[in-house]
Amino acid sequence: MFRKKKASDPKAEKVNWLHEIRGLVLMLLAVVAFHTLIAKPFYIPSGSMMPTLLVGDRLVVSKYPYGWSWVSASFHVLKRSDWRIAPSTPEYGDIVVPVPPDRKEDLIKRVVALPGDRIALVDGRIILNGQPIPRETVPPVKIPAADEQYCGLELCLADFADYRVTEADGSAYYEPPTYRETLPNGATYLVIDHIRQPLDNMPEITVPEDSVFVMGDNRDHSADSRAPAGPYGNGLGGPVPMANIGGRAEFITFSIDGSENWNPLSWIGALRKGRAWTSLRPAIIPDADSDTDTIGQSE
């Protein structure tokens, strides 16, 4: 025998909107706190760090390795300042997220000189504390010719046109001149350097205390510590104060080749193979200093 179902209590079904909104606010605050204090995802929109980072790479940047400052906060909502909490100094070769002195914009570059170092550039070579760092010619890297996203500028494509290669299966790549640099701690990484340009030469400067000198791995297409900041340029205007460093790049989560469209399902076919979970910490060569004189110049 079935019992008649009682009518539900209207008061019991009433949504507590204040409770729901409070829950959403708390969740949002938790996400902002995590992005500010622990780690945050980033997207690479330019080719300044090729071949290490490609346009379309998504990566994770940890916020705590060098301490926290005004730049740690998501969207840089805090006023620019020089205070730091739990400060620490990067190591040679770290990939960091500096903010220029004239605008609140995240860049991504590699640390090549530390506080107190003397650094100069001669014909594209880094001269660190009076000695050229080891640099050797290596086989050219193969950069997929994703023309719809590469560098984001036609100028970049034109500059790399001479290095475009089409393989038998129809796939196209750029194979620009590539070199391996090694810093004093043994951190080693690849750079691209293919033209002569004004940023190839810089008189010696001393990196101030609590600052670092950073450069992009794509040496001829990077606005970094070599380039003036606004209003005369879009670079970093010299060494970057540590209070303006927003974190350290750790690993790539996934990479999209630019062939995707509005349909999220298209992302599956646009995923680049072999890039997910790639570490962005530089490889270390033991006793690198002992090899300084045995590695030939690149040019």
Secondary structure, 3 states (H helix, E strand, C coil): CCCCCCCCCHHHHCCCHHHHHHHHHHHHHHHHHHHHHCEEEEECCCCCCCCCCCCCEEEEEECCCCCEEHHHCHHHCCCCCCCEECCCCCCCCCEEEECCCCCCCCCCEEEEECCCCEEEEECCEEEECCEECCEEEECCCCEECCCCCCCCCHHHHHHCHHHEEECCCCCEEECCCEEEEECCCCEEEEEECCCCCHHHCEEEEECCCCEEEEECCEHHHCCCCCCCCCCCCCCCCCCEEHHHEEEEEEEEEEEECCCCCCCCCHHHHHECCCCCCCECCCEECCCHHHHCCCCCCCC
